[in-house]
Structures are given as structure tokens and as C-alpha cells.
Amino acid sequence: MKKEFDVKSAIILGMHDALVSLTGLIAGLYFAFSNTDIIIISCIISSITASLSMGAANYLAVKSVNQKLALKSALLTGGAYMITCVFLIFPFFTIKNQTSAFIASIIMAVFIIFFFNRFFYQGKRFYKHFFEMLSICITVSVVAFLIGDIASKIFDI
């Protein structure tokens, strides 16, 4: 296993999982609640616990193959997860209007996907990876939106 591949894959794992999980959570909460504070608190709790979980899981997975890279890989995965979450939550701290904050968060996710793929991939591979990652993120967000919408109707929130 190459060291460069482990670093790259650790960052991809953390960043992509944060994008998919947190944009989905934000979309679900946005459509279920009209209170921005609930979105912020839920996203902070989820971001911290998930980044720790992702780092720990990556540590155990990499340790079974390459003990020397396990801690570094775990820190990169958890760190990439947390940094991505900070960018996605940030609009809710800075924009008063909940709809505008939600839209800004989704735009932020697209920019993260774009710049990440631009940094790691060149040429045709860039477009392939960009659209694949974007499609996954959009799909999960739409499913989360539907879950949030259904839950808000069932529980009359």
C-alpha cells in the first residue's frame, strides 16, 4: 500500500462522508423544522460525533493493514470530516434567513466538491469524479429532504 494513496483516501473518506451525511442532515432538518438553532445544534453534535467515529473506524481499518499509517490516516479522515462540516454549518451562523443559509450551505457543498476534485484529479478524471460525488451528495440530500418532509407531516411539526 502506497503512503500517498492512504493520505488521499483518508481525506476522501472524511470529506465525502461529511458532505453526504451533513448535507443530508441539513436538508432533512431544514424541511422538518423552522428553527435555525435546532439545525445548528443538531449539526454540531452530529459533526463532532461523526468525525470522531470516522477517525476511529479509519484507524482500526488502516491499523489492520499498516500500523504505521493508522494514526495519521485516522487524523486525516476525522480532520477532513470536521473541516468540511465547519464549512457546511457556517452559513447558519452568518446568515439570518434560514432559507438563504440552507441555499448557501448547499452551494458551499458544491464548491467543496469542485475544488477538492480539481485539486486531486486532472483532465477527464476530474469531471468524472466531480459529477459522481455531486450526484451522490444530491441523491442523499433529496432522500433526507423527503424524510424530513414526511416526518414533519407525521409528527405535525
C-alpha positions as CSV (number, residue, x, y, z in Angstrom):
1,M,0.0,0.0,0.0
2,K,1.4,3.4,-1.0
3,K,1.7,6.1,1.6
4,E,0.3,8.8,-0.9
5,F,-2.7,6.6,-1.6
6,D,-3.5,6.3,2.1
7,V,-3.4,10.0,2.7
8,K,-5.5,10.7,-0.3
9,S,-8.1,8.0,0.5
10,A,-8.2,9.1,4.2
11,I,-9.1,12.7,3.1
12,I,-11.6,11.5,0.5
13,L,-13.3,9.3,3.1
14,G,-13.7,12.0,5.7
15,M,-14.6,14.8,3.3
16,H,-17.0,12.9,1.2
17,D,-18.8,11.2,4.1
18,A,-19.2,14.6,5.7
19,L,-20.6,16.1,2.5
20,V,-23.1,13.3,2.1
21,S,-24.1,12.9,5.7
22,L,-24.3,16.6,6.7
23,T,-25.9,17.9,3.6
24,G,-28.5,15.2,4.0
25,L,-29.0,16.1,7.7
26,I,-29.2,19.8,6.9
27,A,-31.7,19.2,4.2
28,G,-33.8,17.0,6.4
29,L,-33.7,19.4,9.4
30,Y,-34.4,22.4,7.2
31,F,-37.6,20.9,5.9
32,A,-38.7,19.4,9.2
33,F,-38.0,22.5,11.5
34,S,-38.4,26.2,11.1
35,N,-35.8,26.9,13.9
36,T,-32.2,27.6,12.8
37,D,-30.9,26.9,16.3
38,I,-32.1,23.3,16.0
39,I,-30.3,22.9,12.8
40,I,-27.1,24.4,14.2
41,I,-27.1,22.3,17.4
42,S,-28.0,19.1,15.6
43,C,-25.3,19.7,13.0
44,I,-22.6,20.5,15.6
45,I,-23.4,17.4,17.7
46,S,-23.5,15.2,14.6
47,S,-20.3,16.7,13.2
48,I,-18.3,16.1,16.3
49,T,-19.5,12.6,17.0
50,A,-19.3,11.5,13.3
51,S,-15.8,13.0,12.8
52,L,-14.6,11.1,15.9
53,S,-16.4,7.9,14.7
54,M,-15.0,8.2,11.2
55,G,-11.5,8.8,12.6
56,A,-11.7,5.8,14.9
57,A,-13.1,3.5,12.3
58,N,-10.4,4.5,9.8
59,Y,-7.8,4.0,12.5
60,L,-8.9,0.4,13.1
61,A,-9.3,-0.3,9.3
62,V,-5.8,1.0,8.4
63,K,-4.2,-0.5,11.5
64,S,-5.1,-4.0,10.3
65,V,-3.1,-3.3,7.1
66,N,-0.4,-0.8,8.0
67,Q,0.1,0.1,11.7
68,K,2.5,2.9,11.0
69,L,-0.1,4.9,9.0
70,A,-3.1,4.2,11.2
71,L,-3.0,7.3,13.4
72,K,-2.1,9.6,10.6
73,S,-4.9,8.2,8.4
74,A,-7.4,8.5,11.3
75,L,-6.5,12.1,12.0
76,L,-6.8,13.0,8.3
77,T,-10.2,11.3,8.0
78,G,-11.6,12.8,11.1
79,G,-10.0,16.2,10.4
80,A,-11.3,16.3,6.8
81,Y,-14.7,15.4,8.1
82,M,-14.7,18.1,10.7
83,I,-13.3,20.8,8.4
84,T,-16.0,20.0,5.8
85,C,-18.7,20.2,8.5
86,V,-17.5,23.6,9.6
87,F,-17.8,25.0,6.1
88,L,-21.3,23.5,5.7
89,I,-22.6,24.8,9.0
90,F,-21.0,28.2,8.7
91,P,-23.8,29.8,6.7
92,F,-26.3,29.1,9.5
93,F,-24.2,31.2,11.9
94,T,-23.7,34.1,9.5
95,I,-27.0,34.3,7.5
96,K,-30.2,35.2,9.5
97,N,-32.7,33.9,6.9
98,Q,-32.9,30.1,7.2
99,T,-33.7,29.5,3.5
100,S,-30.7,31.7,2.4
101,A,-28.5,29.8,4.9
102,F,-29.7,26.5,3.5
103,I,-29.0,27.5,-0.1
104,A,-25.6,28.9,0.9
105,S,-24.8,25.6,2.6
106,I,-25.7,23.6,-0.5
107,I,-23.6,26.0,-2.7
108,M,-20.8,25.5,-0.2
109,A,-21.1,21.8,-0.7
110,V,-20.8,22.1,-4.5
111,F,-17.8,24.4,-4.2
112,I,-16.1,21.9,-1.8
113,I,-16.7,19.0,-4.2
114,F,-15.5,21.1,-7.1
115,F,-12.3,22.4,-5.5
116,F,-11.5,19.0,-3.9
117,N,-11.8,17.2,-7.2
118,R,-9.9,20.0,-9.0
119,F,-7.0,19.5,-6.5
120,F,-6.9,15.7,-6.6
121,Y,-7.9,14.9,-10.2
122,Q,-6.9,16.3,-13.6
123,G,-8.4,16.2,-17.1
124,K,-11.3,13.8,-17.8
125,R,-10.9,12.2,-14.4
126,F,-11.8,15.5,-12.7
127,Y,-15.2,15.7,-14.4
128,K,-16.0,12.0,-13.8
129,H,-15.2,12.3,-10.0
130,F,-16.8,15.7,-9.7
131,F,-20.2,14.6,-11.1
132,E,-20.1,11.2,-9.3
133,M,-19.5,12.9,-6.0
134,L,-22.1,15.6,-6.7
135,S,-24.7,13.1,-7.8
136,I,-24.2,11.0,-4.6
137,C,-24.5,14.2,-2.4
138,I,-27.6,15.4,-4.2
139,T,-29.3,12.0,-4.0
140,V,-28.8,11.7,-0.3
141,S,-29.9,15.3,0.2
142,V,-33.1,14.6,-1.7
143,V,-33.8,11.5,0.3
144,A,-33.2,13.4,3.5
145,F,-35.5,16.2,2.3
146,L,-38.2,13.6,1.7
147,I,-37.7,12.0,5.1
148,G,-37.8,15.4,6.8
149,D,-40.9,16.4,4.9
150,I,-42.7,13.2,5.8
151,A,-41.6,13.3,9.4
152,S,-42.8,16.9,9.8
153,K,-46.2,15.9,8.4
154,I,-46.4,12.7,10.6
155,F,-45.4,14.5,13.8
156,D,-47.1,17.8,12.8
157,I,-44.0,19.8,13.4
